Amino acid sequence: MERIIEHMEREDLTLSDALGDFERGVALMRICDDHLKKAEGTLKELTKGENGEFIEKLLGSTPESLSPEDDDHA
């Protein structure tokens, strides 16, 4: 993206080149957005509950208490 921006800031850039850079930048932004959405779906938050138990939750979901069987997921 940085190279695309630097290229687009050039004064001698043709309209055709600028449009090509813009299209490539949009495509890269979509790829980054897809990666971010996938990562958000797998991120977990570990907090301590009122009774001292650990609570695991996916970001954007409701918390679920960890049981000993879940140790391999923590």
WORARA-V669226 format. One record per residue. N is the residue number from 1. SS is DSSP state (a for helix, b for strand, c for the rest). PHI is phi in degrees with one decimal (none if undefined). PSI is psi in degrees with one decimal (none if undefined). Layout:
BEGIN
n = <N,N>
ss = <SS,SS>
phi = <PHI,PHI>
psi = <PSI,PSI>
END
This chain:
BEGIN
n = <1,2,3,4,5,6,7,8,9,10,11,12,13,14,15,16,17,18,19,20,21,22,23,24,25,26,27,28,29,30,31,32,33,34,35,36,37,38,39,40,41,42,43,44,45,46,47,48,49,50,51,52,53,54,55,56,57,58,59,60,61,62,63,64,65,66,67,68,69,70,71,72,73,74>
ss = <c,a,a,a,a,a,a,a,c,c,c,c,c,c,a,a,a,a,a,a,a,a,a,a,a,a,a,a,a,a,a,a,a,a,a,a,a,a,a,a,a,a,c,b,b,b,b,b,c,c,c,c,c,b,b,b,b,b,c,c,c,c,c,b,b,c,c,a,a,a,a,a,a,c>
phi = <none,-61.2,-65.1,-63.3,-63.0,-59.3,-65.2,-70.8,-80.2,-67.9,-75.9,-92.9,-73.0,-79.1,-60.4,-62.1,-65.6,-63.0,-64.7,-63.8,-63.0,-61.6,-62.4,-66.2,-62.5,-63.7,-61.9,-64.6,-62.6,-65.9,-62.5,-62.4,-63.0,-62.2,-62.2,-64.2,-63.5,-65.7,-66.0,-61.1,-71.2,-108.4,-72.8,-123.6,-116.6,-111.0,-127.6,-102.7,-78.5,-60.3,-92.1,86.9,-78.3,-85.3,-121.3,-110.4,-145.6,-71.9,-58.8,86.9,-123.7,-86.8,-70.4,-129.8,-67.3,-82.0,-108.6,-56.5,-67.6,-89.3,-54.9,-73.2,-96.5,-84.5>
psi = <-39.8,-42.2,-38.1,-45.3,-45.7,-41.8,-40.0,-21.9,-8.8,142.1,-24.5,14.7,131.2,159.9,-40.0,-44.1,-39.9,-42.8,-39.6,-42.5,-43.0,-45.2,-40.3,-40.4,-42.2,-42.4,-43.1,-39.3,-39.4,-40.7,-45.8,-40.9,-41.6,-44.1,-41.7,-43.3,-39.4,-41.4,-41.1,-32.2,-18.7,-9.6,137.5,151.4,132.4,120.3,166.6,127.7,178.7,-34.8,11.1,-2.8,152.4,138.9,128.3,136.1,146.2,141.8,130.3,8.7,179.4,148.2,150.8,132.8,143.0,134.5,165.7,-29.7,-19.5,3.3,-34.3,-11.3,-12.3,none>
END
